[in-house]
Amino acid sequence: MWSLERDPTMSSSFMNVTILDRPADVADFRRRMERAVVLIPRLRQRVVESAAPWAAPGWEDDPAFDLEYHVRRLALPAPGTMRTLLDLAAQQYSDVFDVNRPLWRFTLVDGLEGGQGALLAKMHHTISDGVGAIRLSAMFTDLERDAPPVEVPDIPLERVAAPPEPSLGDLVGTLGRWAFDQAAQRVRRPQDLPREAIDTVETARSVSRQLFVTESSHSTLWAGRQSRRRHFEMLSTGLDAAKAAAKAAGATLNDFYVAALAGGAGAYHRARGAEVPELRITMPISTRTDRSAGGNAFTPTRVLVPTLADPAARMAAVHERLSSVKGERALGMTDAIAVAARGLPSALVMRLARQQVGTVDFAASNVRGAPFDLFIGGAMVLANHPMGPTGGTAFNATLMSYRGNLDIGLNIDPEAVDDPRQLRDFIAAAITEQTTP
């Protein structure tokens, strides 16, 4: 993900737009983030490029770390509409991180209409995935409005230096040991060789289906249209109604969500006279088994989803497609392929990445949030709308459940989607269709 930053259109930064019932207490929030920086070292570390082309970048402490730089406050101009907030968030999202500093920035916003406030939390994906970021947010969220103040631990911050550069011999040795182990496992039971050969062929086919797609994206409206500009939209729907509709259709909540996105995107195309039977999406599957905050533990998948106008048929078809992709053998090989890619020239990696991005129409993600009230700096959280990375596609739709609602954030490239508001309305209409008996 860090290497792909060389192409700004494929940046993997993400942002959460949190709506609060009133402006948060800035001093309290900063105190909590001061504590978080002590307890979570990654928040005070910056990326250090490796001189060895085959080695991954490392982390080291920022010797000039400045909390005031990373935690900011500003006020919206009157009347402080939600559109103004979203435009501000999209502008901040488009700003490139300073690579000489830790890759995160939080902005507390005052002046939102109705006396409300907001938190714009931007972070680079190299720090954490969505699940890890939810756990990280426990550092600055409370379960009550008048929570007691926190104490910053008096722990000396150990300065983490950049890791030593691995030699080419280290890389060759590591790959050699891996190859030997794989071969040893294959010959341990000679009678299993025929089955192992079949498994190897099936795995290769799975890798080809998931990681080396050659067919281009299906949208005739979005293909090849990319920019660094972003437009944010958001919508919410009831969790119970969505669960009931999914259960009635023999599907999951995630099936319901993806079907709504596919239905809205299909309707958007039909409104422009561009019929598209199916679209290819990329969607992460969480592989996290620990309880840590931060870090990444997910596998990206790609799947074609139908854009059928009939909501019941669409949900059933999406359920079938998503169920089949969960069995792909390639899903557990992401890390191994990433390690192998380190030894390739950057220009080649970028070219391969752009080619693969060109096969996808849009991105989607689903993150489980808290089912109970949360507070930030004495303000109640009303909604959380995550804006995931587009990854070079037309838009990213990310859902987060919170307090009985499904909050959806749409991070849209306006160069590809020329009417973002209409896309948002079509997705909202698809949700309504799927929840209406």
C-alpha positions in Angstrom: 0.0 0.0 0.0 2.9 2.4 0.7 4.6 1.7 -2.6 1.4 2.5 -4.5 1.4 6.1 -3.0 3.6 7.0 -6.0 0.4 7.2 -7.8 -1.9 9.7 -5.9 -5.0 8.3 -7.5 -4.3 5.0 -5.7 -3.7 6.4 -2.2 -4.9 4.2 0.6 -5.8 6.9 3.1 -9.2 6.7 4.8 -11.2 9.1 6.8 -14.1 8.8 9.3 -16.6 11.6 9.4 -18.1 11.5 12.9 -21.1 13.7 13.7 -21.4 14.9 17.3 -24.4 16.4 19.1 -22.2 19.3 20.2 -18.6 20.5 19.7 -16.1 18.3 21.5 -14.0 19.6 24.4 -10.7 20.2 22.6 -8.5 20.1 25.7 -10.0 16.8 26.8 -9.6 15.3 23.3 -6.0 16.3 23.1 -5.3 14.9 26.5 -6.7 11.5 25.3 -4.6 11.6 22.1 -1.5 12.4 24.2 -2.2 9.3 26.1 -2.8 7.3 22.9 0.5 8.3 21.5 2.2 6.9 24.5 0.3 3.6 24.5 0.3 3.0 20.7 3.8 3.6 19.4 2.7 3.6 15.7 1.0 6.9 16.2 4.3 8.6 16.8 6.2 6.8 14.1 6.9 7.7 10.5 7.7 5.6 7.4 11.3 5.1 6.5 12.1 3.9 3.0 14.6 1.1 2.6 17.7 1.5 0.5 17.4 -2.1 -0.6 14.9 -2.5 -3.4 13.8 -5.9 -2.2 13.1 -4.8 1.4 9.9 -3.4 2.9 9.9 0.1 4.3 10.2 0.4 8.1 9.1 2.5 10.9 11.0 4.9 13.2 10.0 7.5 15.8 9.5 11.0 14.5 12.2 12.9 16.4 10.2 16.2 16.1 6.7 14.7 16.8 4.2 17.5 17.5 0.8 16.6 18.8 -0.5 20.1 17.8 0.2 19.3 14.2 -1.8 16.1 14.3 -4.8 17.3 16.4 -6.4 20.4 15.0 -9.5 22.5 15.5 -11.4 24.7 13.1 -14.9 26.3 12.8 -17.1 26.2 9.7 -18.3 29.5 8.3 -22.0 30.2 8.9 -24.5 28.6 8.4 -22.3 25.5 8.8 -24.3 23.1 6.6 -23.6 19.3 6.3 -22.6 19.9 2.7 -20.0 22.4 3.9 -18.7 19.8 6.3 -18.5 17.1 3.7 -16.7 19.4 1.2 -14.2 20.3 3.9 -13.7 16.6 4.7 -13.1 15.8 1.0 -10.6 18.6 0.7 -8.7 17.4 3.7 -8.8 13.8 2.4 -7.3 14.9 -0.9 -4.3 16.6 0.8 -1.2 14.4 0.7 0.3 13.4 4.0 3.7 14.8 4.9 5.9 11.7 4.6 8.3 13.1 7.2 5.6 12.8 9.9 3.3 10.1 11.3 0.5 9.3 8.8 -2.6 10.6 10.6 -4.4 13.8 11.3 -7.6 14.5 13.4 -9.6 17.7 13.1 -12.3 18.8 15.5 -14.9 20.9 13.8 -17.2 23.5 15.4 -20.0 25.6 13.9 -22.1 22.8 12.4 -25.7 23.7 12.0 -28.0 22.9 14.9 -25.2 23.4 17.4 -23.6 20.1 16.4 -19.9 19.3 16.0 -17.8 16.8 14.1 -14.5 14.9 14.1 -12.6 14.3 10.8 -10.2 11.5 11.5 -7.8 10.8 8.6 -5.3 8.0 8.7 -3.2 6.1 6.2 -4.0 2.4 5.7 -0.4 1.4 6.6 -1.2 2.2 10.2 -4.4 0.2 10.4 -7.4 -1.4 8.6 -11.0 -0.6 9.5 -11.3 -3.1 12.3 -8.0 -2.0 13.9 -9.0 1.6 13.6 -12.2 0.9 15.5 -10.2 -0.5 18.4 -7.8 2.4 18.2 -10.7 4.8 18.6 -11.2 3.4 22.1 -8.3 5.6 23.1 -10.5 8.8 22.6 -14.1 7.6 23.1 -16.1 7.2 26.3 -19.2 5.4 27.4 -20.6 8.4 29.2 -20.8 12.2 28.6 -19.1 13.2 31.8 -16.3 10.7 31.8 -13.5 11.3 34.3 -10.3 12.8 32.9 -7.6 10.4 31.8 -4.0 10.3 33.1 -1.1 10.2 30.6 1.2 7.3 31.7 4.6 8.4 32.8 6.4 6.0 30.5 9.6 7.0 28.8 9.1 6.9 25.1 11.6 4.5 23.6 13.0 5.9 20.5 12.6 3.3 17.7 15.3 3.5 15.1 14.9 2.4 11.5 15.5 -1.4 11.1 18.8 -2.5 9.7 18.8 -3.0 5.9 18.5 -6.7 4.9 21.0 -7.9 2.5 20.3 -9.7 -0.8 21.6 -12.8 0.9 18.9 -12.5 3.6 16.2 -12.3 1.0 17.5 -15.3 -0.9 17.9 -17.3 2.3 14.4 -16.6 3.4 12.9 -17.5 0.1 15.1 -20.6 -0.1 13.9 -21.8 3.4 10.3 -21.2 2.4 10.7 -23.2 -0.9 12.4 -26.0 1.0 9.7 -26.2 3.6 7.0 -26.3 0.9 8.8 -29.1 -1.0 9.3 -31.1 2.2 5.6 -30.9 3.0 4.8 -32.2 -0.5 7.1 -35.3 -0.3 6.2 -36.2 3.3 3.5 -38.5 2.1 4.2 -39.6 -1.5 0.7 -41.2 -1.8 -0.8 -37.7 -1.5 1.1 -36.3 -4.5 -1.7 -36.7 -7.1 -4.1 -34.8 -4.7 -1.4 -32.2 -4.0 -0.9 -31.7 -7.8 -4.7 -31.1 -8.2 -4.6 -28.7 -5.3 -1.7 -26.8 -6.8 -3.5 -26.4 -10.1 -6.7 -25.2 -8.4 -4.7 -22.7 -6.3 -3.1 -21.4 -9.4 -6.5 -20.9 -11.0 -7.8 -19.2 -7.9 -4.8 -16.8 -7.9 -5.5 -16.0 -11.6 -9.1 -15.3 -10.8 -8.5 -13.0 -7.9 -5.1 -11.4 -8.4 -4.4 -11.4 -12.2 -7.7 -10.5 -13.8 -7.3 -9.5 -17.5 -10.8 -8.5 -18.3 -11.4 -4.7 -18.0 -14.0 -3.1 -15.8 -17.6 -3.3 -17.0 -18.7 0.3 -16.7 -18.8 2.2 -19.9 -19.2 5.5 -17.9 -16.4 5.2 -15.5 -13.6 3.2 -17.2 -10.3 5.1 -17.5 -11.6 8.2 -15.7 -9.5 9.1 -12.6 -8.5 12.2 -10.7 -7.2 13.2 -7.4 -10.4 15.1 -6.5 -12.9 13.6 -4.1 -16.6 14.2 -3.4 -18.2 12.9 -0.2 -21.8 11.8 0.2 -23.4 9.9 3.1 -26.6 8.1 4.0 -28.0 5.9 6.8 -30.6 3.2 7.2 -32.0 1.1 10.0 -30.1 -2.0 11.0 -33.1 -4.1 12.1 -35.0 -3.5 8.8 -31.9 -4.4 6.8 -31.3 -7.6 8.8 -35.0 -8.6 8.4 -34.9 -8.1 4.6 -31.7 -10.1 4.3 -33.0 -13.0 6.4 -36.2 -13.1 4.4 -34.2 -13.4 1.2 -31.9 -16.1 2.7 -29.0 -13.7 2.5 -26.6 -12.0 4.9 -26.5 -8.4 5.9 -23.4 -8.0 3.8 -25.3 -9.5 0.8 -28.0 -6.9 1.4 -25.5 -4.1 1.4 -23.6 -5.1 -1.7 -26.9 -5.8 -3.5 -28.0 -2.2 -2.7 -24.7 -0.8 -4.0 -24.9 -2.9 -7.2 -28.6 -1.9 -7.7 -27.9 1.8 -7.2 -24.9 1.7 -9.5 -26.9 -0.2 -12.2 -29.8 2.4 -11.9 -27.2 5.2 -12.3 -26.0 3.6 -15.6 -29.6 2.9 -16.9 -30.5 6.6 -16.3 -27.8 7.5 -18.7 -28.7 4.9 -21.3 -25.7 2.7 -20.5 -27.1 -0.7 -19.6 -24.6 -2.8 -17.6 -25.6 -6.3 -16.5 -22.9 -6.6 -13.9 -20.0 -4.7 -12.3 -16.8 -5.9 -10.7 -16.2 -4.8 -7.1 -13.3 -5.2 -4.7 -14.1 -5.9 -1.1 -11.8 -6.8 1.8 -12.4 -9.9 4.0 -11.1 -9.5 7.5 -8.6 -12.2 8.7 -8.0 -10.6 12.1 -7.8 -13.1 14.9 -6.2 -10.9 17.6 -7.6 -8.1 19.7 -4.9 -5.5 18.8 -5.5 -1.9 17.8 -4.0 -0.9 14.6 -2.3 -3.1 12.0 -3.8 -4.7 8.9 -5.4 -8.1 8.7 -7.5 -8.5 5.6 -7.6 -10.1 2.2 -8.9 -8.2 -0.8 -11.3 -10.0 -3.1 -12.8 -9.2 -6.5 -16.2 -10.4 -7.7 -18.7 -9.6 -10.4 -22.1 -8.6 -9.0 -25.3 -8.3 -11.0 -27.2 -5.0 -11.3 -30.6 -6.6 -11.7 -33.5 -4.1 -11.4 -35.6 -6.6 -9.4 -34.4 -6.2 -5.7 -35.2 -9.8 -4.6 -33.5 -11.4 -7.6 -30.5 -9.1 -7.2 -30.1 -10.0 -3.6 -30.3 -13.7 -4.3 -27.8 -13.4 -7.1 -25.3 -11.4 -5.0 -25.6 -13.9 -2.2 -24.6 -16.7 -4.6 -21.7 -14.7 -6.0 -20.3 -13.7 -2.6 -20.7 -17.1 -1.1 -18.6 -18.6 -3.9 -15.7 -16.1 -3.5 -15.3 -17.0 0.2 -13.9 -20.4 -0.9 -11.2 -19.0 -3.1 -7.8 -20.6 -2.3 -6.0 -17.4 -3.2 -7.5 -15.5 -0.3 -4.8 -16.7 2.1 -1.9 -15.8 -0.2 -1.9 -12.0 -0.1 1.1 -11.6 2.2 3.2 -14.1 0.2 2.5 -12.3 -3.0 3.3 -8.9 -1.4 6.6 -10.3 -0.2 7.4 -11.5 -3.7 6.5 -8.1 -5.2 9.1 -6.4 -3.1 11.8 -7.7 -5.3 10.3 -6.3 -8.5 11.2 -2.8 -9.9 8.8 -0.1 -8.6 7.9 0.9 -12.2 6.8 -2.7 -12.9 4.8 -2.9 -9.7 3.0 0.3 -10.4 2.2 -0.8 -14.0 0.8 -4.1 -12.7 -1.2 -2.3 -10.1 -2.7 0.1 -12.5 -3.7 -2.7 -14.9 -5.4 -4.6 -12.1 -7.2 -1.5 -10.8 -8.5 -1.1 -14.4 -10.5 -4.3 -13.9 -12.6 -3.0 -11.0 -15.6 -0.7 -11.1 -15.9 0.3 -7.5 -14.8 -0.7 -4.0 -16.9 -1.6 -1.0 -16.3 -2.4 2.7 -18.3 -3.3 5.8 -17.1 -2.5 9.3 -18.9 -3.4 12.6 -19.1 -0.6 15.1 -20.5 -0.2 18.6 -24.2 -1.0 19.2 -24.3 1.5 22.1 -23.8 5.2 22.7 -20.3 6.7 22.4 -18.9 10.1 23.5 -16.0 12.1 22.3 -14.8 15.0 24.5 -18.2 15.2 26.2 -20.2 15.1 22.9 -22.4 12.2 21.9 -21.6 10.5 18.7 -24.7 10.7 16.4 -23.3 8.9 13.4 -20.1 7.6 11.8 -19.6 7.8 8.1 -16.3 6.1 7.0 -14.7 7.2 3.7 -12.6 4.3 2.5 -9.9 4.6 -0.2 -11.1 4.5 -3.8 -7.9 2.7 -4.9 -8.2 4.1 -8.4 -11.8 3.0 -8.9 -14.9 5.3 -9.4 -16.0 5.2 -5.8 -15.7 3.5 -2.4 -18.7 2.8 -0.3 -18.0 1.9 3.3 -20.6 0.9 5.9 -20.3 1.1 9.6 -22.9 -0.1 12.0 -23.6 2.1 15.1 -26.4 2.2 17.6 -29.0 0.5 15.5 -28.1 2.2 12.3 -26.0 1.5 9.2 -24.0 4.6 8.4 -22.6 4.6 4.8 -19.9 6.9 3.5 -19.4 7.4 -0.3 -16.0 8.5 -1.3 -16.5 9.4 -5.0 -14.1 10.4 -7.8 -16.1 13.2 -9.6 -14.1 12.7 -12.7 -15.7 9.2 -13.0 -19.1 9.9 -11.5 -20.2 13.2 -12.9 -23.3 13.4 -10.6 -22.3 12.0 -7.2 -25.6 13.1 -5.6 -27.6 11.1 -8.1 -25.5 8.0 -7.4 -26.1 8.5 -3.7 -29.9 8.8 -4.3 -30.0 5.7 -6.5 -28.2 3.7 -3.8 -30.7 5.0 -1.1 -33.6 4.0 -3.4 -32.1 0.5 -3.8 -32.0 0.1 0.0 -35.6 1.2 0.3 -36.6 -1.3 -2.4 -34.9 -4.1 -0.7 -36.5 -3.3 2.7 -40.0 -2.9 1.3 -42.0 -6.2 1.4 
